[in-house]
Amino acid sequence: MVYAIFSASLLLAVGAVYAGAIGWLWFRQERLLFEPDALPLDEPICTDPDTREFFIDVPGARLSVAHLRRPDPRGVFFFLHGNSGNLKKWFVELDAFREANFDVVMFDYRGFGKSSGQIESEEQLHADVDAVWQHFAPMYQGKRVVISGQSLGTGLAAGLAAQLCSAGHAPDLTLLVSPYSSMQALAAELYPWVPMQVLRYPLHTLQHAAKLLGPVMLIHGEKDTLIPIHHSEKLCSAMQSAQLLRVTGAGHGDVHQFPTVRKALLAALGRL
């Protein structure tokens, strides 16, 4: 009898702790998903003479934008960065785009860098991406358009590219670096004890990928332990016109540093 009471009490205690942990994940998962670094308003993102920075107003926030502008560009490379840092970390190594004669557009999500506000939902993230793209889209009518993302940004990039395809304006290239098939699938691998209903940012990249038209390039490090390469393999198999560049020796955060990636990027832009 005493043992039964003790066992029941223990189960109740474990259940309470588990329920508390699930509740914490529901309300605090932004802290797990996003690792922003703030940037003082008076600190330049980039001092190159052919770049500029400014803000785009969206409901409840101002988004910090960096723009590399060439005199007569062939097109634009619209890039959505990963879940950490700010534009000072991501808006770098621009010479490859100058060589290919492409403008580059990047922006910081809410709470990153000089952007104000806080990320509150996946729908808000997609809306912000669309707002920034709509600001630039008229500038590049008749030009080549590349929609790209890395890590966290790949789900957002695939979503925007699919939206453009549905509207009859398919990108000339969709480029996804270290993508996940979905954040939900990745979370299931990393945290199998967490019910998937708790995840408020499922980011179903695979669903968007199936709607993409035109060429798609996936780049993934073979030693990536954060987002294993099988996510890219799954995405690639779902698209007829996709190609996957496997980067030997690369992990998650260093894949862009490999010469094979720069060579592949320049070749892809040169074919457009």
C-alpha positions as CSV (number, residue, x, y, z in Angstrom):
1,M,0.0,0.0,0.0
2,V,2.8,2.4,1.0
3,Y,4.7,1.5,-2.2
4,A,1.7,2.1,-4.3
5,I,1.1,5.5,-2.8
6,F,4.8,6.4,-3.2
7,S,4.8,5.3,-6.8
8,A,1.7,7.3,-7.5
9,S,3.2,10.4,-5.9
10,L,6.4,9.9,-7.8
11,L,4.5,9.7,-11.1
12,L,2.5,12.8,-10.2
13,A,5.7,14.7,-9.4
14,V,7.4,13.5,-12.7
15,G,4.2,14.5,-14.6
16,A,4.2,17.9,-13.0
17,V,7.8,18.5,-13.9
18,Y,7.2,17.3,-17.5
19,A,4.2,19.5,-17.9
20,G,6.1,22.4,-16.5
21,A,8.9,21.8,-19.0
22,I,6.5,21.6,-21.9
23,G,4.8,24.8,-20.8
24,W,8.2,26.6,-20.6
25,L,9.0,25.4,-24.1
26,W,5.7,26.7,-25.4
27,F,6.1,30.2,-24.0
28,R,9.9,30.5,-24.3
29,Q,10.9,28.7,-27.5
30,E,12.0,31.9,-29.1
31,R,14.9,31.9,-26.7
32,L,15.9,28.5,-27.9
33,L,15.4,29.2,-31.6
34,F,16.8,32.7,-32.0
35,E,20.1,34.0,-30.7
36,P,20.2,37.7,-31.8
37,D,23.0,40.1,-31.1
38,A,22.0,43.7,-30.8
39,L,24.0,46.4,-32.7
40,P,24.2,50.0,-31.7
41,L,22.4,52.3,-34.1
42,D,25.6,54.3,-34.7
43,E,27.7,51.3,-35.5
44,P,28.1,50.7,-39.3
45,I,27.1,47.3,-40.7
46,C,29.5,47.7,-43.6
47,T,31.7,50.6,-44.7
48,D,32.2,49.6,-48.3
49,P,31.4,52.5,-50.6
50,D,28.9,50.5,-52.7
51,T,26.8,49.5,-49.8
52,R,24.1,51.3,-47.8
53,E,21.9,50.6,-44.8
54,F,18.5,51.8,-43.9
55,F,15.2,50.7,-42.3
56,I,12.0,49.3,-43.5
57,D,8.9,49.9,-41.4
58,V,6.6,46.9,-40.7
59,P,3.7,46.6,-38.2
60,G,5.3,47.0,-34.8
61,A,8.9,47.2,-35.8
62,R,11.6,48.7,-38.0
63,L,13.8,46.3,-39.8
64,S,17.5,46.9,-40.5
65,V,18.4,46.4,-44.1
66,A,21.8,46.2,-45.9
67,H,22.1,46.6,-49.6
68,L,25.0,46.1,-52.0
69,R,24.3,48.1,-55.1
70,R,26.2,47.8,-58.4
71,P,26.1,50.4,-61.2
72,D,24.2,48.1,-63.6
73,P,23.6,44.8,-61.9
74,R,22.5,41.6,-63.7
75,G,20.2,40.8,-60.8
76,V,19.7,40.6,-57.0
77,F,20.7,38.0,-54.4
78,F,18.1,38.2,-51.7
79,F,19.5,36.4,-48.6
80,L,17.8,35.3,-45.4
81,H,20.4,34.6,-42.7
82,G,20.6,32.1,-39.8
83,N,19.3,32.2,-36.3
84,S,22.2,34.0,-34.6
85,G,24.2,37.3,-34.7
86,N,23.3,40.2,-36.9
87,L,24.0,41.7,-40.3
88,K,27.6,42.6,-39.3
89,K,28.2,38.9,-39.2
90,W,26.3,38.0,-42.3
91,F,26.8,40.9,-44.7
92,V,30.4,40.0,-45.5
93,E,32.4,38.4,-48.3
94,L,30.7,40.5,-50.9
95,D,33.4,40.3,-53.6
96,A,31.9,37.1,-55.1
97,F,28.7,39.0,-55.9
98,R,30.6,42.0,-57.2
99,E,32.4,39.6,-59.5
100,A,29.1,38.1,-60.7
101,N,27.7,41.7,-60.9
102,F,24.8,41.0,-58.6
103,D,23.3,43.3,-56.0
104,V,22.8,41.8,-52.5
105,V,19.9,42.4,-50.1
106,M,19.9,41.2,-46.5
107,F,17.9,42.2,-43.4
108,D,17.9,41.5,-39.7
109,Y,14.9,39.8,-38.2
110,R,13.1,41.6,-35.3
111,G,15.4,41.9,-32.3
112,F,18.5,41.2,-34.4
113,G,21.2,43.9,-34.9
114,K,19.5,47.3,-35.2
115,S,16.0,45.9,-35.9
116,S,13.4,46.7,-33.3
117,G,10.6,44.6,-32.0
118,Q,10.5,40.9,-31.1
119,I,9.8,37.7,-33.1
120,E,6.4,36.4,-32.0
121,S,5.3,33.9,-34.6
122,E,6.2,32.1,-37.8
123,E,3.5,34.0,-39.6
124,Q,5.1,37.3,-38.5
125,L,8.5,36.1,-39.8
126,H,7.0,35.3,-43.2
127,A,5.2,38.6,-43.3
128,D,8.4,40.5,-42.6
129,V,10.3,38.6,-45.3
130,D,7.5,39.4,-47.8
131,A,7.4,43.1,-46.7
132,V,11.2,43.5,-47.3
133,W,11.0,41.7,-50.7
134,Q,8.1,43.8,-51.9
135,H,10.2,46.9,-51.1
136,F,12.9,45.8,-53.5
137,A,11.0,43.8,-56.1
138,P,10.1,46.9,-58.3
139,M,13.9,47.7,-58.5
140,Y,14.6,44.4,-60.2
141,Q,11.9,43.9,-62.7
142,G,13.5,42.4,-65.8
143,K,16.6,41.4,-63.8
144,R,17.7,38.0,-62.5
145,V,16.4,37.1,-59.0
146,V,18.0,34.7,-56.6
147,I,16.2,33.8,-53.4
148,S,18.6,32.3,-50.8
149,G,18.7,31.4,-47.2
150,Q,21.1,29.7,-44.8
151,S,20.1,27.4,-41.8
152,L,17.0,29.1,-40.2
153,G,16.6,31.3,-43.2
154,T,16.2,28.3,-45.6
155,G,12.6,27.7,-44.6
156,L,11.8,31.4,-45.0
157,A,13.5,31.5,-48.4
158,A,11.7,28.4,-49.6
159,G,8.4,30.0,-48.5
160,L,9.1,33.3,-50.3
161,A,10.3,31.4,-53.5
162,A,7.1,29.3,-53.4
163,Q,5.0,32.4,-53.0
164,L,6.7,34.0,-56.0
165,C,6.2,30.8,-58.1
166,S,2.5,30.8,-57.3
167,A,2.2,34.4,-58.4
168,G,3.9,33.6,-61.7
169,H,7.2,35.2,-60.8
170,A,9.5,32.2,-60.2
171,P,13.0,33.1,-59.0
172,D,15.8,32.4,-61.5
173,L,17.5,30.4,-58.7
174,T,16.5,29.3,-55.2
175,L,19.6,28.6,-53.2
176,L,19.4,26.9,-49.8
177,V,22.5,26.4,-47.6
178,S,22.3,23.9,-44.8
179,P,18.5,23.5,-45.0
180,Y,16.1,21.5,-42.9
181,S,13.2,19.5,-44.3
182,S,11.2,21.2,-41.6
183,M,11.9,22.6,-38.2
184,Q,9.3,20.1,-36.9
185,A,11.3,17.2,-38.3
186,L,14.6,18.5,-36.9
187,A,13.0,19.1,-33.5
188,A,11.8,15.5,-33.5
189,E,15.3,14.3,-34.0
190,L,16.9,16.6,-31.4
191,Y,14.1,16.5,-28.8
192,P,12.1,13.3,-29.3
193,W,10.5,13.7,-25.8
194,V,8.8,16.9,-26.8
195,P,5.3,16.7,-28.4
196,M,5.4,18.3,-31.8
197,Q,2.2,20.3,-31.1
198,V,4.3,22.4,-28.8
199,L,6.4,23.7,-31.6
200,R,5.1,27.1,-32.8
201,Y,7.7,27.4,-35.6
202,P,7.2,24.2,-37.7
203,L,8.7,25.9,-40.8
204,H,7.7,23.2,-43.3
205,T,10.5,23.7,-45.9
206,L,9.6,20.4,-47.7
207,Q,6.0,21.6,-48.3
208,H,7.3,24.8,-49.9
209,A,10.0,23.0,-51.9
210,A,7.4,20.9,-53.7
211,K,5.9,24.1,-55.1
212,L,9.2,25.5,-56.4
213,L,9.7,26.1,-60.1
214,G,13.0,26.7,-61.8
215,P,16.5,25.6,-60.7
216,V,17.1,24.9,-57.0
217,M,20.6,24.4,-55.5
218,L,21.2,22.9,-52.1
219,I,24.5,23.2,-50.3
220,H,25.2,21.1,-47.3
221,G,28.3,20.1,-45.2
222,E,28.8,16.4,-44.9
223,K,29.9,16.8,-41.3
224,D,26.9,18.9,-40.3
225,T,25.7,17.6,-36.9
226,L,23.2,20.3,-36.2
227,I,21.2,19.8,-39.4
228,P,22.3,16.5,-40.8
229,I,22.7,16.3,-44.6
230,H,19.8,13.8,-44.9
231,H,17.5,16.9,-44.7
232,S,19.0,18.2,-47.9
233,E,18.8,14.7,-49.5
234,K,15.1,14.6,-48.6
235,L,14.5,18.0,-50.1
236,C,16.4,17.2,-53.2
237,S,14.5,14.0,-53.9
238,A,11.2,16.0,-53.7
239,M,12.2,18.4,-56.5
240,Q,12.9,17.5,-60.2
241,S,15.2,20.4,-60.9
242,A,17.3,20.4,-57.7
243,Q,21.0,19.7,-57.3
244,L,22.8,19.0,-54.1
245,L,26.4,20.1,-53.5
246,R,27.9,18.0,-50.7
247,V,30.8,19.9,-49.1
248,T,33.4,17.4,-47.9
249,G,34.8,18.3,-44.5
250,A,32.3,21.1,-43.8
251,G,30.1,21.3,-40.7
252,H,27.2,23.6,-40.1
253,G,28.7,27.0,-39.4
254,D,31.7,26.9,-41.7
255,V,30.2,25.6,-44.9
256,H,30.5,29.0,-46.6
257,Q,34.2,29.1,-46.0
258,F,35.0,26.2,-48.4
259,P,36.4,27.2,-51.8
260,T,34.1,24.7,-53.5
261,V,31.1,26.7,-52.3
262,R,32.3,30.0,-53.7
263,K,33.2,28.2,-57.0
264,A,29.7,26.7,-57.1
265,L,28.0,30.0,-56.3
266,L,29.9,31.9,-59.0
267,A,29.1,29.2,-61.5
268,A,25.4,29.2,-60.6
269,L,25.2,33.0,-60.9
270,G,27.1,33.0,-64.1
271,R,24.6,30.6,-65.7
272,L,21.7,32.9,-65.0
